[in-house]
Amino acid sequence: MAGKQKITLIGSGLTGPLLAIELLRRGFDVEIFERRPDMRKVNMRAGRSINLALSTRGIHALTQAGVWEEMQRIIIKMKGRMMHSVSGELTFQPYGKDETEVINSISRAELNIALMNAAEERGVQIHFNQRCTGFDLKSGAVYLHDEVTGQNQSVGSDVVIGTDGSASAIRTEMLKLNRFNFSQQYLNYGYKELTIAPGSDGMHQIETNALHIWPRGNLMLIALPNIDGAFGCILFLPFEGPDSFEVLKDEASVLNFFQTRFPDAVSLMPHLLENYFGNPTGSMVTIKCSPWHVNGKALLLGDSAHAIVPFFGQGLNCAFEDCTILLGLLDQHADWATVFEKFDSVRKNDTDAIADLAVENFVEMRDRVADPRFLFRKKIELALEAKYPGIFVPKYAMVTFHRVPYSVAAQRGRVQDRMLGELCDSIDRIEDLDWDKAESLVRRELTPLGDS
Ligand SMILES: Cc1cc2nc3c(=O)[nH]c(=O)nc-3n(C[C@H](O)[C@H](O)[C@H](O)COP(=O)(O)OP(=O)(O)OC[C@H]3O[C@@H](n4cnc5c(N)ncnc54)[C@H](O)[C@@H]3O)c2cc1C
């Protein structure tokens, strides 16, 4: 790609600044236009207290961009799930085979700020309050509306990349094209951001190095530790029905609901009512579309191309892995049209796979993690992994601690689920596992995983 090309990114959320750093490093001129004000200067409530689980795929992309080191001060390692029963009983289930396999809690806002700082320090220009209202698919001109002054402008560039999230304006433009495929599927569940306050000593009031879950059948509360001693919590609840956002409308019903469902959490949430009524109820959607690109001129990446529900903790990791894959292709091919074409063809199966796994994992998190049979299967999984390292790797680990394509993780996960069914269904103790049968199943059904 001869000459200094100009690339316009729409959206300075989590992926835009990371991609910008890498494009700038490759000699491109990069500008980002972001709809919101600069969160470093303006206090923004929504999304402020959400913590995200960052794992291997995301860390790999941050490391490649040279910014992972500086994230160390804003992450907290989570070694496993801590399940809270209604009576307050705690059950800990490790995420990985040992303490090298942990996930990292990071505040969305802190991560966004760190990435924007890093991008600007390297020379990326970020323009705030600039809402993209349209895009000319032929000329590549982007139309922008200034949210403060009300002025409109158009900006030209060689390539436009939509890192503008699940409600992407660039994708809306692509929807007008002939043969553009698009589907969106909302869950009938919503979510609400809440917080567990730090203790009077400023420290965490419950185990720091865990992702806490209060699984309650058809609903759940989760909490991820933050570096300020608080926990960012998310309540997942149906929109309608007996225990739902529809019925929890006044202070008395909310308090009563929390006291009966999450008694050990409610005492740690002094701002419960303020949070509950002050924060919006979010919705969750799976978006699939194709193709993600037009004429070597425009590309969708991250949530704009494939928004997924949050239950595998992979949306961000997947979006960051998009960057790794796109940049790998950019280093191999000389024109944007080929890069975009190949990106779409190598990546689409994998983003479809993680979208489906994320929906499946909702049932696991809100319901099955409290089931003793499920916990027993998890123990057997870890025993099989210890005996057949690199061959039998639990699905959660393939997705979270490895970089094998998501579609491979999904396919091997299905095979292993069948094997676990055969090995576990008639036993209650790990000592009774039929290791001969396990050996023949593993040898017959699995090959070494490999990794990328
Ligand atoms: C409740 C919840 C919990 C989650 N937990 C996890 C987790 O634990 N782990 C994980 O990996 N992922 C998680 N995710 C998913 C993760 O947040 C997303 O996948 C990730 O933010 C996608 O990054 P992105 O850059 O594509 O989009 P975003 O981060 O959404 O950024 C898009 C940006 O574009 C801007 N924008 C939008 N429209 C326009 C426009 N017209 N013009 C200009 N700018 C625009 C937005 O203001 C925003 O700044 C979670 C999501 C939710 C909702």
The ligand as a Tripos MOL2 file, in Angstrom:
@<TRIPOS>MOLECULE
LIG
   53    58     1     0     0
SMALL
NO_CHARGES

@<TRIPOS>ATOM
      1 C1        -22.9090   -6.1320   30.5070 C.3       1 LIG1
      2 C2        -21.7580   -6.4950   29.6150 C.ar      1 LIG1
      3 C3        -20.7020   -7.2220   30.1300 C.ar      1 LIG1
      4 C4        -19.6400   -7.5820   29.3000 C.ar      1 LIG1
      5 N1        -18.6280   -8.3360   29.8150 N.ar      1 LIG1
      6 C5        -17.6020   -8.7080   29.0150 C.ar      1 LIG1
      7 C6        -16.5150   -9.4640   29.5340 C.ar      1 LIG1
      8 O1        -16.4910   -9.8140   30.7180 O.2       1 LIG1
      9 N2        -15.4970   -9.8200   28.6980 N.ar      1 LIG1
     10 C7        -15.5110   -9.4730   27.3730 C.ar      1 LIG1
     11 O2        -14.5570   -9.8580   26.6450 O.2       1 LIG1
     12 N3        -16.5220   -8.7350   26.8520 N.ar      1 LIG1
     13 C8        -17.5520   -8.3420   27.6360 C.ar      1 LIG1
     14 N4        -18.5600   -7.5730   27.1280 N.ar      1 LIG1
     15 C9        -18.5380   -7.2100   25.6900 C.3       1 LIG1
     16 C10       -17.6620   -5.9860   25.3940 C.3       1 LIG1
     17 O3        -18.0510   -4.9000   26.1790 O.3       1 LIG1
     18 C11       -17.7590   -5.6400   23.9190 C.3       1 LIG1
     19 O4        -17.6030   -6.7920   23.1350 O.3       1 LIG1
     20 C12       -16.6970   -4.6130   23.5310 C.3       1 LIG1
     21 O5        -16.9270   -3.4090   24.2100 O.3       1 LIG1
     22 C13       -16.6850   -4.3870   22.0120 C.3       1 LIG1
     23 O6        -15.7910   -3.3700   21.6950 O.3       1 LIG1
     24 P1        -16.0680   -2.4170   20.4520 P.3       1 LIG1
     25 O7        -14.9140   -1.5050   20.4020 O.co2     1 LIG1
     26 O8        -16.4160   -3.2340   19.2770 O.co2     1 LIG1
     27 O9        -17.3890   -1.6230   20.8440 O.3       1 LIG1
     28 P2        -17.6130   -0.5980   22.0320 P.3       1 LIG1
     29 O10       -16.6610   -0.8300   23.1370 O.co2     1 LIG1
     30 O11       -19.0750   -0.6310   22.3110 O.co2     1 LIG1
     31 O12       -17.2260    0.8140   21.3910 O.3       1 LIG1
     32 C14       -18.0010    1.4160   20.3790 C.3       1 LIG1
     33 C15       -17.7230    2.9140   20.4080 C.3       1 LIG1
     34 O13       -18.3050    3.5190   19.2640 O.3       1 LIG1
     35 C16       -18.9640    4.7020   19.6580 C.3       1 LIG1
     36 N5        -20.0180    4.9700   18.6700 N.ar      1 LIG1
     37 C17       -21.1940    4.2850   18.5170 C.ar      1 LIG1
     38 N6        -21.9000    4.8230   17.5080 N.ar      1 LIG1
     39 C18       -21.1740    5.8310   17.0070 C.ar      1 LIG1
     40 C19       -21.3820    6.7690   15.9490 C.ar      1 LIG1
     41 N7        -22.5040    6.7560   15.2110 N.pl3     1 LIG1
     42 N8        -20.4230    7.6850   15.6980 N.ar      1 LIG1
     43 C20       -19.2730    7.7270   16.4390 C.ar      1 LIG1
     44 N9        -19.0400    6.8810   17.4640 N.ar      1 LIG1
     45 C21       -19.9670    5.9350   17.7410 C.ar      1 LIG1
     46 C22       -19.4910    4.4060   21.0550 C.3       1 LIG1
     47 O14       -19.7820    5.5780   21.7830 O.3       1 LIG1
     48 C23       -18.3270    3.6000   21.6370 C.3       1 LIG1
     49 O15       -17.3890    4.4210   22.2490 O.3       1 LIG1
     50 C24       -19.6400   -7.1920   27.9320 C.ar      1 LIG1
     51 C25       -20.7020   -6.4530   27.4160 C.ar      1 LIG1
     52 C26       -21.7560   -6.0980   28.2520 C.ar      1 LIG1
     53 C27       -22.9070   -5.3080   27.6790 C.3       1 LIG1
@<TRIPOS>BOND
     1     1     2 1
     2     2     3 ar
     3     2    52 ar
     4     3     4 ar
     5     4     5 ar
     6     4    50 ar
     7     5     6 ar
     8     6     7 ar
     9     6    13 1
    10     7     8 2
    11     7     9 ar
    12     9    10 ar
    13    10    11 2
    14    10    12 ar
    15    12    13 ar
    16    13    14 ar
    17    14    15 1
    18    14    50 ar
    19    15    16 1
    20    16    17 1
    21    16    18 1
    22    18    19 1
    23    18    20 1
    24    20    21 1
    25    20    22 1
    26    22    23 1
    27    23    24 1
    28    24    25 2
    29    24    26 1
    30    24    27 1
    31    27    28 1
    32    28    29 2
    33    28    30 1
    34    28    31 1
    35    31    32 1
    36    32    33 1
    37    33    34 1
    38    33    48 1
    39    34    35 1
    40    35    36 1
    41    35    46 1
    42    36    37 ar
    43    36    45 ar
    44    37    38 ar
    45    38    39 ar
    46    39    40 ar
    47    39    45 ar
    48    40    41 1
    49    40    42 ar
    50    42    43 ar
    51    43    44 ar
    52    44    45 ar
    53    46    47 1
    54    46    48 1
    55    48    49 1
    56    50    51 ar
    57    51    52 ar
    58    52    53 1
@<TRIPOS>SUBSTRUCTURE
     1 LIG1         1 GROUP 0 **** ****
